[in-house]
Structure formats: structure tokens, C-alpha cells
Amino acid sequence: MEKGSIKIEGLENEEDVNKVLQALESVWGVREAEVSLANKTATFTYDDKAASHVDFLQAVKDIGFNVMN
């Protein structure tokens, strides 16, 4: 298992948090995901045989947010 985190630009409310969480949870291989509105970060644990950090970056970008990594 690998752990990753992403700083996300533009998180403004709980609706945004839920959108990002759903996007992260849709990545194949994800085991756990959390999004912090206060810190504007997402953290996740995933199976590195099924996914890569880039997959999570792209999932967040695909729903319209910018990442600051």
C-alpha cells in the first residue's frame, strides 16, 4: 500500500469536499480517502499495483479543481 496527498486549490465548501472525495474514491485501487476543507488537502491510501499518484491528481483535475503539488 502507498499513501499520497494532494493540495487542492479552490475547495470552498462541503459540496466541493464531497465532489473531490467521490472522485478519489472512484480511482481503481483506492483503499481510503479523506479530504480536509480546512487544510485544502486530500490524503489517500491505494494499492500501487492498481493505481498511481498521477491517477489521483487526474481525478481531481477532471472535476475542475487545480492541484498544487
Summary of the structure (lengths in Angstrom):
residues: 69
radius of gyration: 10.7
end to end distance: 20.6
largest distance: 32.9
contacts: 198
relative contact order: 0.32
helix: 32%
strand: 33%
